[in-house]
Amino acid sequence: MSERRQLIGLAYRLVGSLAEAEDVVQETYARWYAMPQQQREAIESPGGRLTRVASRICLDLLGSARARRESYVGEWNTMDPADARSRSNSLRVPQPLHKILP
């Protein structure tokens, strides 16, 4: 169909990735051709139908991406335990020197 370029542009603006936009358009056409021929012919505005389907696929994709994000509870910059040991050792070294000096 001739709407492919328009659909890719729409999907790209919604999802922000050309690869994902192409996947959305491919899924849109897969759904279109999965419909019976009679049902496709009964649609007055195929371009409008494809645009609506592509938009909904994009919104579903964005919603599922948001749901997949995990919220991490805790510190983001956790220290490596080996680094913690070396830091505690480096802090202990000056203490005996401090006692020796007047």
Secondary structure, 3 states (H helix, E strand, C coil): CCCHHHHHHHHHHHHCCHHHHHHHHHHHHHHHHHCCHHHHHHCCCHHHHHHHHHHHHHHHHHHHHHHHCCCCCCCCCCCCHHHHHHHHHHHHCHHHHHHHCC
